[in-house]
Amino acid sequence: MPTDLDDIFASVARQADAIPLGTAAQARTRGRQRTRNGILATAAAVAVVLAGVGVAVGGGTERRADHKTVAPSPSVSTLVGPATMVGSPIPFGVKTQDQSPVIAGGRVFTAWRAGQNSVSVLAADLHSGAVDWKVTGLNGFDSELVGWGVRATEQGVMVSVDSTIHVMNPAGADTGDWVLTAGDLDEVVPFEKALVRRWDINGQVDAHDWRTGRKLWSVDPGATSGPDKVLRVVGDPAGGRVVLVTQTGKLQVRDAGTGTLVRTITPASPAQAGSNFIPYGEWLYEIGAGCCDGEAYRVVTSNLVTGASSVILQEGAGHSPAGLTACGPGRVCVLDQGDNALTTVTAVDVAQGKKIWSVPGPSMGTSISARGTQVLVSTGQMAVLFDERGEQALRILESQVSWLDDGRLLALPTLGSGEVATIAVPGYQATRHGRIPVDNDMCVASGDRLACNSPRDLQIYDISG
């Protein structure tokens, strides 16, 4: 059976808080779903328009009359020059299918199909644009290649070719490479201390050394294949902990480097493997389906240090959780989608289990993320930024928006080529960086660089300043 790369790297994807890294099929699906109908009609007054990147600053409808509305220019392509490229495009040598690059440790990594059953991968320096290393001829165990993908951390590069994962040294792939196998329902989760895999067939959990592949520790399936079988691995990279979700709804907190069991937590509501888990400091937040008829979902918080746990939010029928993010010390923010596609953004005090504020979000909002108390809700075509009081501080039109770092937002074109801009938070000063000729689904950013795959090459752009 073909391996689903998103399932293999499921835990990585669930916890990512950056530009989405999807498969080719997902990219095409997002492209079909995009539409600009109604975007300008629902937007607040525009203070600045960046040749198609509209930025609105204000506190809501009661102050719209105070701003001048400016429509995007119809001749954007003739007014905006190309973005500044770092070095030259790095050719693949063949025309390849859609795959996103990834960034880690000052390098960009990308893989592509070079032959019927062969994948190539390269690493390039983000600031010089020079190729650090390149490896060709990676193969999977299947006779016919049907899928591949790449993920990277500062500890290692993982290139998945069907059910085979090639683990490489980011500094140079010519030494210390090894192979890990994983099925389409298994989990592979990177930690600073180890690379952790969970076997879906029996719940066994193994941790491997990044450089050699040597097994560091294992949770014996004989001890977990019964009522307490491990169903999910949750990462807590900041704390060096790995959290195992068991079939009985308990949380096993273990040291990621040694596997030592630190404590077992019985949450206030049994943990569910299909939930979304968000680690933040010493807390683990879970947003998942409710336990009872008429209860749509609930948010549970568990303290990984003390073991304390409580249900801090419950919503009934007609509500659907679209996302959760930690939005400041002692609070989480939840994006709720109603049956009518309208969204609500709610901030909850963790200690008291009470709503701090709850405000309407953009229609069809699909993602929520935060830096400190600044909360970004995006539809994929526009985004709204809320401040610590739940007031709209910024609205960005006709752009796909994400956090670039703690103080800046990145706005990319929604379809095909278009302009790139960064926006300071707070202050909301926008900086234009020029046009890129590729779809934003093939791009990833870090600090002052944007890296994008075209069908034939890797391109790196300067987005500093």
N, C-alpha and C positions, 0 to 999 in steps of 0.2 A: 504494500500500500504506500503511495507517495506520502512523504513526510510533510506535514504542515509546519513551516518554519516558525510561524507565529506561535504555534502551540509549544514547540520545542523551547523557545525562548519566552514562554508565557509570563513567567514571573518578572523578567526584565521589562517586558512591555507594560505590564500592569502598573509598575511603579515608576515608569518614566515620566518626567515632568519637563519635556522639551519638545522640539519639533517632532511630530509623529514620524516614526520610521515604519512604513507599511510595505506590504507585498505589492507586486505589480497589479494583482487583481483588485486589491483595496484601492490603489491609486486610480484605476480605471473607474471603479464604483464611485469614488468621491467625485471624479470628473463628471460622471453622468448626473450626479445629484446636485451639482452646483447650478445656481441660477441667480441672475442679478435682479430678477423681477421683485419690485417692492422694497429694495434695499434703501434707495434714496427716500422713498415715501415714509419710511419708519424712522429715519435718522433724525437726530437733533440738529440744530443749526451748526454749520461748519465754520470754524474759525480759520483753518488753513487747509488748502487742498494741494497735495503734493503730486501734481500731474497724474491724478487717478487715485492717489492714496489720500483719502479725506480724513481729516482729524478734527473732531468736535470737542471743545472743552466747555464744560458748563455743569450746572447743578440740577438740571431737569427741565420739565416743560414750563415751569413758571418763569424761567429766565430765557426762554428761547428768543424772545423778541429783542433781547439785548445783543444778539450776535448777527453778523451778516452771513447770509447763505451764499455760498459760491459753488457752482456746478463744476464737476471735473471737465477738463479740456478735452474736446473730441480729437485733438491731434497730438496725443501724448507722445507717440513714437517719434515725431519730428522735433519735439521740444526737449526730450531727455536723452542724454548720451549714454553709452554703455558703462556699466560698472567697471571699476578698475580691477583688472585681473592680476593675480600674483603669479609671476612666471608665465609659462605657456600652457595651453591645454595638454593634458597627459593622455595620449591616445591608447585605446584598448586594442587596436589592431583589427577589430571586427565590429560589426554592428550588433549590439547586444540588447537584451530585453531590459525593462525598467527594474532598477534596483537602487536603493538609496545608499550613499556612503555613510560612514559613522566617524565620530571624532573622539579621541581619547589621548591624553598625555601630550598634547601639542602636535599630534599627527592626525591625518585623515586616512581612513582605510576603506577600500572598496573592492568588491569581487565581481567577476563577470564570467559568463559562459564562453569559453574559448574554443570548444569543440563538442562533439556529441556526448562525450562522457568526461569532460575536462573543464575545470574551473581555474581561473587565475585570480590572484589577489595582489594588491600593492599597497604600500604605505608611502605617504608623501608628507614632507614637512609643511605645516600650515603657513609658516611665515616666509619661507623661501620659494615654495612651490616645487622644490626638487624631490625626485623619487628617492626615498631612503632604501627601499628594497622591493623586490617583486618575486613572486613564486608562481610557477605554472604547473599544470598537470595534476591538480588535486582531483581525486576521484572518490566516488562513493561505492558502496557495495552493490547497488542495483545495476542491472545491465544497461538500463537506459536512464540517462540523467533527466530528471523532471523538475528539480528545484534546487535553489542554493540561496544563501544569505550570509551576512557577516555582522557580528557584534564585537565590540571591543571595550576593554577597560584599561586602566593603566597597568594591570597585571598580565593581561593576555588578550590575544585576538582569537576569536572563534569563528571559523568558516564552516558553515554547515552545507554539506553536499548530500542531499537526501537524509538518510539516517546516520551519516558519518559526520562527526564534528572534528575538524582539524584545529588543534590548539597550538598557537604560535607565540613566540616571544615578540612583543611589540617593537623592541629595539633592533631586531634582526632575526628573520624567520629561518635562518640557515642552521640554527642550533636549538636543541631542546624541544623540538616539535613532537607532539604525540597525538593520538587519535582516541576519541570518545564516541561511543555509539549511543543513540537516543531515539526512541520511537516517537510517533506523532502525539502521544498522550503523556510522555515523560516531561519532566521539568529540568532545566539546566539553569542554575542561578549563580552568577558571579559574586564573590565576596573578596575583600582585600586579602584575607588569609587563605582562601581556598575556593575551588570551583565545585559547587555542590549539585549533585544530580539525584532526582527522585524517580525510581522505577514505578510506573503506574500499575504494572501487573501485580506487584505484591507490596508496594509501599516502602521498599527498601530505600534508604538514603545513604549515599556515599559522598565523601568529600575528597578531592584530589589536589595534590600540589600543582601549582600553576606551571612550574618549569619542567617537571619530570613526569607528571601524571600519576605519581605514586599515591596510593590510597592512604589518606591521613586518618580517617575514622569512618565508621559505618554504624547505622542503626539497623540492627539485625531484623530481617523480615519475620523471623520466627517470633520476635517479641512484639511485632506491630501488625501482622497480617490478620489478627483476630479483630475484636471489637475496637482496638485502638490503632488500627492501620493508619499510617500517615497518608493523608490525601492531598496535602499542599505544603509547599515550602515558601516561606515569606522572608524576604530579606530585610535586614536592619543594618546596612553597611556602616552607618555612623557609630553604632554601638558595638560593632563586631559580633553581633548576635545573629543566629539563625532561629527562626520560629517555625515549628512544625505544627500544622493543623491536623488533628487526628479525627478519626471517624466518630468518636464520642463527643466531639465539639470542644475538646481541650486544646490548650496551647502549650507545647513543649518549648521552653526557651533554652537554647544550647549555645555554647561558645563555638563560633564558626571555625576556629582554628583547631580545636581539640575534640569537639563533639560533646564535651562535658555538659551534662544536664544541670542547668542552673536552677530552674524551678518549673513546675507545672501549674498553669493557671486554668481555673475553671471560670470562664467568662459568665457575666450576668445573664447572657443569652448564648446558647451553644454556638460556637464558631462554625461557619459553613464554608466548605472548600471553594464554592463558587462565588464567594463574596469578593469585594475589592478591599484590600488591606493597605493602609497607609501608615508607615512608621514615621514618627516625628519625635525626636528626642527620646525620652524614656517611655513614650506612649505608643500604642498600636491602636489605630482606629479601623473599625470594620464597618462597611456599609453593605447590607445584603437583604435578602428577602425576609419578610416577617415570619413569625412562627405560626400565626393563626389565620383563620379565614377572616377576610376583611382588613387585614393588616398588610399594607403593600411592602414596606421595608422599615428597617430600624438601623440606627447607628449605635455601635457598641464601642466603648473605649476600655482598654486594658493597660495597666501600668506594668511594664516589663521588669521593673525593679522591685516593686512592692507586691505585685500580684492583684492589686485592687482593680475592680471592674464594675462598670455600670452601663445601663442603656440611657443614652443622653438625648435621643430623638426617635420618635415613631411617627410614621405617616400612614394613613389609611388608603383604601381603594381609590383609584383614580390618580394615584401618584406613582411616579417612576424615578428612581435615582439615576441621574445622568453623570454624577461625579461628586467627589469629596476631596477637599484639600485642607491641610493645616493652614490657618490664616492669622497667625500671631500666637504669642504665648497663651496657652490655656483656652484656645478656641479653635473650632473647625468651621468651615463653610461648606454647605451642601447645595448642589445644583439639582433642582427638582423639575421634572417635566410632567406637565399635566396631560390629560387625555386630549386637550385641544391644541397641543404643541406649544402652549405658552409655558414659560419657565419662571421659577422663583428661586432666588438666591437667599439662603438663610445662614446667619452666623449663630453658632451655639456656644455657650459657656460650658466648658467641659466639667468643671468642678461642680457647678450647680445644676447642670442638665437643663438649662433654660435658654430660650431663644433671645439673643441680644438684639437682632434686627432681622427683618424679612422683607425683601423688596422684589418687584418684578424684574426678571432678566430679559435678555433679548429673545424674541421668538425663535424657536428651533435651536436654542443654545445646546451645544453638544459637549463642551469641555470647560473645566474650571481649574484654575491654578492660581497660586499666590506667591508673592514675595513679601514677607512681613505681613502687614495688615492690608496690603493692596491686592485686590482680588480681580483676576481677569476671567471673563466669560466670553467664549468665542463660538461663533456659528460655523466657522470655516470660510465665511464670506465677509464678516465684519466682527467687531469685538467691542465690549464695553468694560471699562475699568471702574471698579467700585472702591471707595476709600474705607477707612476703619469704621465709619458711621453708616455705611451702606448707601452713601450718596454717589451718584454717577459723576466721576471726575473726568472721564475721557471716553470718547466714542470714535472708533476708527472704522472708516467705511471702505467697502470693496477691497478688503485685504484679508489675508490669513495671518493672524497675529499670535505671537508667543513671546515668552520671556527670553531675552538674550542673556541677561544676568540680573543681579539684584536691583540695578538702577536703570535698566533699559528694556524697552520692548522692540521686537523685530517684526516689521510688516512686510510681507511678501505678496506678490501678485496672486490673484485667485485662479487665474486661468492662463496657461502658457507663459510666454515671456511678458515682462513688465518691470515696474520699478521697485527697488528695494529701499526701505527707509528704516531708521532707528529713531526711537522716541524716548527722551529722558523722563524718568519718573522719580520724584515729582518734577515740576517745572514744565513738562509736556512740550519741550523744544524738539522739533523734528529735524533730522538730518537726512538729506537725500543722498543716496549712493549710486544712482544710475540704474540702468536696465540690465536684467539678466535674460538670456535667450532660452531658458529651460523652464519646465514645470516645477513649481515649488515642492511638489511631492518628492522630487529627486534631490532635495537640498537639505543640508544640516548646518547649523551655525554654532560657533563657540567664540566668545570674546570679540575679537576684531576680524574674524574670518567667516566667510560663507563658502561652503564646498558643495558643488552640484555635479551630478552625473548627467551627461547627455547620452544619447544612444551610442556615441562613438568615443567619448573621452570624459575625463574628470577635469573640472574647472574650479579654481579657487579664486575668490574675490576678496578684496580689502574693504571691510565695512567699519574701519576705524574712523575717528574724528567726529 
